[in-house]
Amino acid sequence: MLKPDTGYRFRNWDETLECRPERFYQPESEEEVLEIVREASDAGGTVRTFGAGHSWSPLVVTDDTLINLDKLDRIISIDVEQQLVTVHAGIRLKELNQILPKHNLGMKNLGSIGEQSIAGAISTATHGTGLRFGGLHTQIVGMNLITGSGQLLSISEDRHPERIAAARVGLGALGIITQVTIQCVPYYNLEREAQPLPFDEVLDQIDDLVNDNDRVRLYWFPYTDVIQVATMNRTDRPPTPRNRFKEWFTDVVVKRELMELLVETGYDLYQLPGLDVHIDVVDDVNRFSAKVGWVREEVVAPYDYVLNIPMPPEHQECEYAVPAERAAEAVRLTRRIIEENDYHVNFPVEVRFVAADEAMLSPAYGRDICYVGAYTFGEEFARPLFDRFEREMKKLGGRPHWGKHLTLSREEARSLYPMYERFNEIRKELDPKGVFANEFIRDLFG
């Protein structure tokens, strides 16, 4: 039996979540995962799992048994003709981005961050952007799942459509995913065009914008009047010659180091002790950041280079998926929430679009959606923003991103997710003793 680490402390990537599990494991095989689960089940204990820890929601937090899948990170098989790739659940997306092109394969869609593990990304409905594309979980056509009774299930889209519909966005509540099969596509390039445009002009034409382009991503710095509009379309044009120094300077110095300095300085000045009034430079910093960062750009590059972005500075995120037809309304409402309450939001609001799918707990279940992301640096800035943002987005029928800050009662989940009850029935079938339940899962499902 694999020996546990009894002194491990878990922290998520930006250190907003923490726990000290009684036992921590890094298994190297499915057999070791099975042993861990069986032992926990026999002892009446619980098990939670994490990959990269790139999440703000309390899905991982436990004081019992915690598993990390980083050592289950290998390619199992590649079928170039069928464009099917089977991998262990702990492999990082950035590693897939390096391996797939060697076989002239790619993923149909990607999110912004390549650091995530494939299992963590699909389990929380990581999504990317484009009304012609589903989230990452829609590309999964099969998986191995270890259930609460310590059984290994192999489920697939063609043989187990209902179970795969539940497990694609399973929150770690149905079992531990140990491997997945990805339906890939031929490797491709994207043409990315970006430019700053007036706030109202963009929102007035938002429907045409998302329907006329494969992918659209919008960024807006609060207290400014421009939106950076990025369109990304498939192309047969060859990649633009790369300037490695310029890429490094832009991605590392400007988009990370300079932005980190600006947001931390604005936050620290606001919190200076011993002052009767706050020194509020957040608005000025946002205007400077938009002026420097929102520029006209055009590039042709491999899809993963275009869709993935450099890791941003540490910050907190809350993101809601509203019906796509309410996109402009949701963005304008977000602006009102921030400006009318004088919230000190020092990170850009991000807007993306995702096609409807049939995963039971997907925020895009049954409808095309617009994701609106309220991001900010600093706990004092985040709390009031997220509280108000969540309340207002729920009024628009918004569903939360499972990997980000969220508050969701059992009653709200029932009303927001049409397949909530069936998912919970499948959860009880696969995990009758609640081996994979922590406080968050118990509060949500009973």
Salt bridges, closest charged atoms under 4 A:
GLU15 OE2 - ARG11 NH1 3.57
GLU18 OE2 - ARG9 NH1 3.80
GLU18 OE1 - ARG11 NE 3.20
GLU22 OE2 - ARG23 NH1 3.05
GLU28 OE2 - LYS71 NZ 4.00
ASP64 OD1 - ARG23 NH2 2.36
ASP70 OD1 - ARG92 NH2 3.10
GLU115 OE1 - LYS94 NZ 3.04
GLU157 OE2 - ARG168 NH2 2.81
GLU162 OE2 - ARG422 NE 2.87
GLU191 OE2 - ARG237 NH1 2.58
ASP200 OD1 - ARG332 NH2 3.47
ASP204 OD1 - ARG332 NH2 2.89
ASP214 OD1 - ARG132 NH1 2.41
ASP225 OD1 - ARG335 NH2 2.56
GLU247 OE2 - ARG242 NE 2.79
ASP280 OD2 - HIS344 ND1 3.07
ASP284 OD1 - ARG287 NH1 3.36
GLU297 OE1 - ARG192 NH1 2.81
GLU298 OE2 - ARG237 NH1 3.82
GLU317 OE2 - HIS315 NE2 2.64
GLU317 OE1 - LYS404 NZ 2.62
GLU319 OE1 - HIS127 NE2 3.32
GLU319 OE2 - ARG352 NH2 3.05
GLU319 OE1 - LYS404 NZ 2.72
GLU329 OE1 - ARG326 NE 2.98
GLU339 OE2 - ARG335 NE 3.10
GLU350 OE2 - ARG217 NE 3.48
GLU350 OE1 - ARG352 NH2 3.43
ASP357 OD2 - HIS137 NE2 3.00
GLU379 OE2 - ARG383 NH1 3.51
GLU390 OE1 - HIS405 NE2 3.72
GLU392 OE2 - ARG388 NE 3.28
GLU392 OE2 - LYS395 NZ 3.38
GLU412 OE1 - LYS394 NZ 3.19
GLU421 OE2 - ARG414 NE 2.76
GLU425 OE1 - ARG422 NH1 2.83
GLU429 OE2 - ARG422 NH1 3.46
